[in-house]
């Protein structure tokens, strides 16, 4: 696949020198070549037991912290929630 960088730049309303266009065209063609190689890779994923990830059961952590222990490290809190500076007007 050949990529026309000058045409893409024109459609994008970008000014690009001929030297840069040649450089980008080579880079883009190299990328397109790599992508075409990826399409040839066998990526058939079968649902076999060997490939299936085993998930552990969700269980609460036995040694959890109380709300008071968590809040003691907070710079500010009120009514059981963290107070943070306003970031959006």
Secondary structure, 3 states (H helix, E strand, C coil): CCCCHHHHHHHCCCCCCHHHHHHHHHHHHHHHHHHHHHCCCCCCCCCCCCCCCCCCCCCCCCCCCCHHHHHCCCCCEECCEECCCCCCC
